[in-house]
Amino acid sequence: MENKLFMRADEVAKELGVSQAYAYKLIKQLNEELKAKGYLVISGRLNREYFAEKVYKKHFEKEE
């Protein structure tokens, strides 16, 4: 069963076209942001909605 709430490093790497090592660094960075906002985070996993907000929001802002 696929986890719809969280993404793992392999999925982040595939989505962004980066190495898995870089995906882990990105997950750590974004999880630190979430932790600072008071959210509970799981090491090595990233909230899918937060990922979409951070990645795609910036992507669409650049196109406008």
C-alpha positions, 0 to 999 in steps of 0.5 A: 500500500502506497503512503499518500501522506508522506514521501520517501527520498527515492520518490523525492529524487525521482520527482525532482530528477536529483540524486537520492543523497540530495533528496535526503538533504532536502527532506532534512531541510524541509522537515526542519522548517516544519519542526520550527512551525510546530509540526511533528516530523518523521525522519527520512519522510516528507509531508507530500502537501508541504513538498508540493507547496514548496516545490510547485509554488516556486515553479509556478511563480517563476513562470508568471 
